[in-house]
């Protein structure tokens, strides 16, 4: 099935040495950092900027997620930014001139209890009010969308129905990063790999540069897009971020014929499953409970998510595990991101996306670029400020983000 994959362009990006100064520096060369750079250049005409990545481009969470894209979040603020992101996803393959295998195959969230049903119907109603495509499906309709799903009423947690977002889907994560990187490079952005930020240069309470293992770089603006490591960078700059970092594991099977037509998620049985373009099953579940930056986790988490997958999909019982991996999710107290100015002048932060980082990539880049360029938040990210943890204006998405997706 490898012939289903598109050919890559002959050239992706330059590999320049850092210049002594830039108008803006973005710390973190993952999806959010690259998208922020692209939209700074495209939307705001800022091209004298650099993306600093301590390893290789898109080698962190962007290389370790399970690629689900959706916008069916409960609260108005969340639905707005994720729906904007989804609309950008729909335009990006043509805009970036790169086929990153964006597949709008739909996402099906299963309900197994009466409380699941009530919450799901409520979320569908909220989604419709916010212009998000969402449907409530009964058991027979669930079976129509995903025929291989076990909908028997004789199992431990029978399927009682589910929500379905038809426009949701998946994309190939590394191709997405390469597409943003290629276009940002074409617009004049310097993408600098193997460049670790080790400190900040400040003039009073204003950031004026960054210290790196490749020398000091002067800059008027700094954007932190380093996911869980944002708290480490913030500490260097002199302030704290209200995020915690956890390992999040996922796995893939060996290649199979295409049998799974959509994305299925179950908070209650606690697994989500899709089938990638080459044929491997992609599965994930919840975070490991302890805090840490290790890109691996405990075996029992993998064991439990495979058991849950087989319970929902008996057809997968003989599938062989190919590999597992872990990423680092940065989680806030209300399970919503921070895209905000910081207590340090001209220093901006984008973090706390938890399990929603990949799907939010273009929306995060769009709003972060606006915030950096103008010094003020875009209306879509204004609710996701640091100040909400002081004012109490929280955006509690624990329900919609209860499973790692």
GUSEVO-488022 format. One record per residue (C-alpha): residue in one letter; x, y, z. Coordinates in steps of 0.001 Angstrom, whole numbers. Layout:
BEGIN
 res      px      py      pz
   A       X       Y       Z
...
This chain:
BEGIN
 res      px      py      pz
   X       0       0       0
   X    3035    2270     -43
   X    1984    3509   -3490
   X    -849    5387   -1729
   X    1678    7805    -237
   X    2400   10990   -2196
   X    5860   11835   -3422
   X    7751   14487   -1480
   X    8958   17699   -3113
   X   12610   17652   -4182
   X   13501   20397   -1675
   X   11956   21135    1720
   X   13947   23802    3584
   X   17342   25406    4066
   X   19484   24648    7100
   X   20944   28095    7946
   X   23172   29227   10773
   X   21519   31658   13200
   X   21881   35361   12486
   X   22865   37775   15288
   X   19360   39237   15487
   X   15774   38725   14353
   X   12512   40623   14677
   X   11004   37568   16392
   X   12227   34199   17613
   X    9990   31154   18020
   X   11240   28539   20463
   X   10127   25064   19399
   X   10158   23592   15907
   X    7105   21388   16178
   X    3757   21863   14491
   X    2737   24897   16537
   X    6085   26647   16170
   X    6197   26051   12422
   X    2565   27118   11968
   X    3205   30277   13997
   X    6205   31098   11793
   X    4223   30472    8612
   X    1298   32673    9649
   X    3608   35426   10962
   X    5148   35582    7510
   X    1964   35047    5481
   X    -578   37061    7484
   X    1612   39736    9068
   X    4566   40160    6720
   X    7138   39273    9395
   X    9843   37307    7600
   X   12959   38225    9603
   X   12154   35526   12125
   X   13736   32294   13300
   X   12399   29015   14623
   X   14832   27475   17112
   X   14611   23719   17636
   X   16933   21966   20060
   X   16682   18691   18126
   X   15313   18154   14634
   X   12200   19778   13216
   X    8983   18105   14336
   X   10847   15481   16375
   X    8837   15990   19576
   X    5098   15639   20030
   X    4504   16322   16346
   X    6200   12999   15612
   X    4481   11183   18479
   X     769   11953   18256
   X   -2053    9932   16735
   X   -3157   12576   14204
   X   -6849   12957   15067
   X   -8498   16183   13906
   X  -11910   17316   15163
   X  -13689   20374   16554
   X  -16640   18982   18531
   X  -15696   20502   21890
   X  -18319   21515   24434
   X  -17690   25121   25381
   X  -18106   28064   23013
   X  -14502   29196   23363
   X  -13088   25750   22590
   X  -15465   25065   19723
   X  -14566   28419   18162
   X  -10804   27925   18056
   X  -10958   24236   17080
   X  -13574   24893   14373
   X  -11410   27707   12983
   X   -8550   25236   13016
   X  -10609   22606   11178
   X  -11586   25112    8510
   X   -7890   25915    8043
   X   -7118   22188    7787
   X   -9606   21959    4929
   X   -7719   24636    2962
   X   -4117   23777    3831
   X   -3295   20974    1368
   X   -3910   23373   -1521
   X   -2509   26427     264
   X     725   24698    1291
   X     903   22798   -2012
   X    1555   19558    -183
   X    -582   16429      50
   X    -340   15488    3719
   X   -3125   12910    3437
   X   -5849   14882    5192
   X   -8728   12386    5329
   X  -12132   13596    6547
   X  -13393   10148    7471
   X  -15315   11328   10549
   X  -14822   10791   14273
   X  -17237    8640   16272
   X  -17382    9108   20069
   X  -19144    6170   21708
   X  -21574    6313   24621
   X  -21742    3301   26968
   X  -23772    4575   29946
   X  -26829    6774   30455
   X  -24523    9532   31682
   X  -22477    9156   28484
   X  -25685    9488   26474
   X  -26818   12606   28332
   X  -23410   14258   28013
   X  -23122   13314   24353
   X  -26554   14659   23402
   X  -25756   17855   25294
   X  -22481   18231   23405
   X  -24171   17652   20042
   X  -26671   20412   20850
   X  -23885   22774   21915
   X  -21929   21944   18756
   X  -24893   22720   16516
   X  -25386   26080   18226
   X  -21742   26851   17421
   X  -22011   25814   13784
   X  -20039   22592   14258
   X  -21245   19580   12285
   X  -22347   17030   14875
   X  -24879   14232   14976
   X  -26245   11842   17576
   X  -26368    8268   16248
   X  -28313    5379   17710
   X  -26772    1900   17861
   X  -27916     880   14379
   X  -26526    4089   12896
   X  -23231    3545   14738
   X  -23027      92   13148
   X  -23648    1628    9716
   X  -20746    4060   10172
   X  -18401    1376   11536
   X  -19548   -2166   10652
   X  -16626   -3887   12427
   X  -17551   -2399   15819
   X  -19022   -4817   18392
   X  -22498   -3416   19132
   X  -23833   -6493   20944
   X  -25833   -5811   24103
   X  -24223   -8856   25770
   X  -20821   -7282   26435
   X  -19496   -5538   29537
   X  -20108   -1981   28307
   X  -22643   -2128   25456
   X  -22645     693   22928
   X  -25747    2827   23489
   X  -25060    5247   20663
   X  -22493    7876   19801
   X  -21731   11341   18503
   X  -20377   11687   14982
   X  -18561   14581   13341
   X  -18365   13828    9594
   X  -15807   16570    8772
   X  -13333   15299   11348
   X  -10556   12887   10448
   X   -6809   12342   10364
   X   -3696   13588    8548
   X     -98   12391    8260
   X    1657   14279   11027
   X    5215   14488    9718
   X    4007   15587    6283
   X    2027   18385    7959
   X    5173   19647    9680
   X    7213   19434    6492
   X    4505   21336    4588
   X    4518   24218    7078
   X    8330   24196    7230
   X    8700   24265    3460
   X    6345   27222    3020
   X    7817   29139    5972
   X   11283   28653    4485
   X   10067   29892    1097
   X    8788   33049    2819
   X   12241   33692    4305
   X   11932   32209    7792
   X   15141   30680    9193
   X   14528   27164   10567
   X   17462   26427   12851
   X   17877   22877   14150
   X   20148   21669   16954
   X   19809   25067   18618
   X   18811   24793   22276
   X   17661   27839   24219
   X   19554   27991   27500
   X   18414   31379   28829
   X   16881   34754   28077
   X   18385   38214   27819
   X   16223   40812   29535
   X   16221   44582   29907
   X   14273   45017   33112
   X   11010   43141   32561
   X   11374   43057   28772
   X   12920   40212   26805
   X   15515   41384   24261
   X   17213   38140   23282
   X   17756   34447   23827
   X   20883   32569   24839
   X   21498   29343   22944
   X   24156   26681   22590
   X   25002   28412   19312
   X   25379   31897   20761
   X   23173   34792   21835
   X   20449   35943   19443
   X   18951   39410   19862
   X   15260   39787   19177
   X   12326   42044   19853
   X    9791   39266   20445
   X    9950   35673   21701
   X    7223   33047   21312
   X    7411   29865   23386
   X    5909   26921   21474
   X    7631   24101   23329
   X    4628   22184   24705
   X    5491   20600   28075
   X    8953   22128   28149
   X    7385   25592   28072
   X    7318   25517   31871
   X   11083   24905   31940
   X   11648   27836   29576
   X    9260   30055   31527
   X   11190   29324   34714
   X   14365   30490   32946
   X   12550   33709   32044
   X   11393   34241   35620
   X    7762   33152   35821
   X    5726   29977   36382
   X    3213   28310   34091
   X     236   26352   35518
   X     877   23196   33490
   X    1882   19660   34316
   X    3573   17272   31906
   X    2697   13584   31621
   X    3807   10762   29344
   X    1177    9740   26788
   X    1573    6416   25016
   X     297    5116   21710
   X     902    2102   19513
   X     535     797   16002
   X     -53   -2681   14629
   X    1533   -4303   11642
   X      -2   -3457    8263
   X   -3462   -4809    7407
   X   -5964   -4439    4619
   X   -8148   -1360    5123
   X  -11094   -2482    7262
   X  -11677     459    9629
   X  -13481    3310    7848
   X  -13525    6026   10516
   X  -12021    7043   13880
   X  -13647    5478   16950
   X  -13150    6841   20457
   X  -14476    5521   23742
   X  -13952    7424   26982
   X  -15594    4694   29028
   X  -13804    1620   27726
   X  -10892    4026   27204
   X   -9318    3578   23842
   X   -9405    5227   20454
   X   -8612    3516   17168
   X   -8073    4596   13584
   X   -6409    2947   10617
   X   -3656    4861    8860
   X   -3277    5173    5113
   X    -741    2349    4846
   X   -2962       9    6861
   X   -1568      32   10385
   X   -4006     366   13289
   X   -3230    3426   15408
   X   -4373    3223   19038
   X   -4096    5313   22160
   X   -5768    5853   25504
   X   -5086    7890   28632
   X   -1995    9527   30027
   X     326    7904   32526
   X    -621    9328   35909
   X    2826   10495   36996
   X    4517   13721   35944
   X    7607   13569   33783
   X    9325   14303   30497
   X   10168   10724   29592
   X    9016    9692   26130
   X    7975    6262   27340
   X    5466    4983   29884
   X    4240    2050   31933
   X    3403   -1254   30232
   X      48   -1681   31951
   X   -1321    1341   30083
   X    -533    -324   26756
   X   -1959   -3624   27998
   X   -5232   -2015   29058
   X   -5724     -72   25835
   X   -5149   -3224   23745
   X   -7702   -5087   25881
   X  -10195   -2251   25356
   X   -9571   -2263   21603
   X  -10209   -6003   21342
   X  -13395   -5614   23397
   X  -14741   -3059   20915
   X  -13227   -4689   17823
   X  -13027   -8493   18138
   X  -11686   -8577   14569
   X   -8415   -7133   15903
   X   -7775   -9987   18356
   X   -5079  -11565   16170
   X   -3417   -8310   15137
   X     244   -8054   16088
   X    1687   -5076   17939
   X    4408   -3453   15838
   X    5701    -673   18097
   X    4769    1612   20977
   X    5998    5070   21841
   X    5357    7929   24205
   X    5010   11675   23912
   X    4731   14426   26491
   X    1396   16143   27061
   X    1246   19438   28914
   X   -2019   19763   30802
   X   -3606   22790   32456
   X   -6000   22783   35391
   X   -9020   23215   33106
   X   -7825   20975   30234
   X   -7709   23973   27874
   X   -4666   25600   26261
   X   -2793   28799   27042
   X   -2195   31098   24066
   X   -1298   34334   25727
   X     947   37216   26613
   X    3165   36487   29612
   X    4245   38549   32632
   X    7439   39328   30710
   X    7028   42052   28081
   X    7326   40790   24474
   X    7395   37144   25621
   X    4404   35053   24526
   X    3392   31501   25417
   X    1508   28765   23582
   X    1177   25591   25659
   X   -1191   23443   27684
   X   -2931   21861   24705
   X   -2882   18485   26446
   X   -4169   15871   24038
   X   -5535   18436   21557
   X   -2299   19845   20188
   X   -2211   18239   16747
   X   -5783   19081   15798
   X   -5222   22637   16973
   X   -2017   23153   14955
   X   -3221   25659   12339
   X   -5558   27466   14740
   X   -2811   27770   17334
   X    -384   29074   14726
   X   -2912   31562   13344
   X   -3830   33056   16747
   X    -308   32930   18177
   X    1017   34756   15111
   X   -1606   37475   15580
   X    -715   37809   19271
   X    3019   38062   18570
   X    2646   40460   15631
   X     178   42854   17246
   X     985   42445   20930
   X   -2661   41682   21642
   X   -4626   38406   21498
   X   -6852   37448   18589
   X  -10531   37172   19632
   X  -10260   33387   19278
   X   -7416   33037   21782
   X   -8329   35909   24128
   X  -10243   33513   26460
   X   -7154   31262   26692
   X   -5048   33778   28614
   X   -2905   33155   31640
   X   -5099   35568   33602
   X   -8017   33128   33634
   X   -6296   31131   36366
   X   -6461   34255   38539
   X   -9897   35535   37541
   X  -11536   32102   37604
   X  -12830   32371   34024
   X  -11862   28762   33320
   X  -12826   26758   30218
   X  -13312   23295   31663
   X  -12927   20753   28854
   X  -12177   17691   31007
   X  -15306   16037   29622
   X  -14570   16622   25944
   X  -10871   15887   26440
   X  -11161   12989   28864
   X   -9431   10521   26568
   X   -6144   11201   24857
   X   -7159   12431   21423
